[in-house]
């Protein structure tokens, strides 16, 4: 495989992952949280999904779970997001804040 072919496959994988992730975003905006969860899960389960897309999909899946009051699943996704290496500080702060809200709601 030459470098051009490798780069092309890398970008196409990213684009496929992002397309499914974006589909979840659209569904979540419309209030279709179950549909959004399906799309985010497909993004997470796809082979070779880039780490930044994994983090976004998992965080947004946690928000969707939270919206339908599946707090245990939301908490687990947030815990997993916070365990990811090289996570930008803004994502860590947002995930930590959301995790605290979920914890308070469970109490």
WOTACOR-V771394 format. One line per field, one symbol per residue. ss: DSSP state (H for helix, E for strand, L for the rest). phi: phi as a letter, one per 40 degrees, with the letter a starting at -180 (. if undefined). Layout:
ss: ???
phi: ???
//
This chain:
ss: LLHHHHHHHHHHHHHHHHHHHHHHHHHHHLLLHHHHHHHHHHHHHLLLLLHHHHHHHHHHHHHHHHHLLLHHHHHHHHHHHHLLLLLLHHHHHHHHHHHHHHHHHHL
phi: .cccccccccccccccccccdcccccccccgccccccccccccccccgcddccdccccccccccdccbgccccccccccccccccgcddccdccccccccccdcccc
//
